[in-house]
Amino acid sequence: MPTVLYYVAVLIVSYFVGQAMATKPKKPKPAAIEDFEFPQYDEGTPQCVFWGDCWTEDWMVLDYGNYRTTKVKSKSGKK
């Protein structure tokens, strides 16, 4: 029985030593508008206009906006 306690103690100590010596992950930088690659149209390309929900094989981005740079705040279900 004492050997089992010895192995459990070694396991617990090695866990805490491993956690203390582990490298901390770096925080990622927030995404900027330059990080996105939007397909752009060329001069003279025919443009389709859709109203409502529609699926298409060929698409392009004519415009994008409302790029939010503020944090999204949530209450995490707390009342």
N, C-alpha and C positions, 0 to 999 in steps of 0.2 A: 504493500500500500504506500509506503514512503516514496518509492520510485515513481509512482503515478503522480503524486503531489509535486515531485521534483520536475517531471516533464511538463506538467501544467504551469508551474511557475516559470520555467524556461520559455514556454510558449507565450505567456503573458508579457514577460520582460522583452522578448524579441519583437513582439507586436509594437510595444510602445517605443522601443529604440528605432524600429523601422519607420514609424510615423514621425518621430522627431527628426530623422535624418532625410526624409523624403523632400524633394524639391517642390516648392510651391508653384502651381501653375500661374502663368502670367494672364492678366485680364486682357481680353481682346479689345482692340480699338473699335469704336462704333463705325458702322458702314457709312461711307460717303457716297454721294451721287456718282463720283468717278469710278466707283467699284462695280457698278452695274453696266452691262453691255446690252443696250437696247438696239434691236435692228432698226435702222433708219431707212427711209425711202430715198430714192434718187430722183433727180429732176426729170419730170415727164412720166413718172411711174403712175399708171392708173390706180385710182383709190376707190375702195369699196366703202359704202356707208351702211352700217347695220343698225337696226333699231331693235332693242330688246336683247334677249339671249340668242346667240348664234355661234355655231362651230364652223370654222373655215380651215382649209389646208394651208393656205398661204396668208401670212399675216405680217404686219409691220406696225411699228409704233410711230404715230404721227406726232403725238404730244404726250407728255406725262407731267404730272404736277402734284401738288399737295404732299410734298416730301416732308415728313415730320422729323424734326430734330429734337423734340422734347421727350422726356422719359414717359413711359406708359405706367401710370400708377394704378394699383389695384389694392383692394382691402383684404384680399385673400380669404374671403368668406367670413370675416369678422363682423360682428354687429355693433 
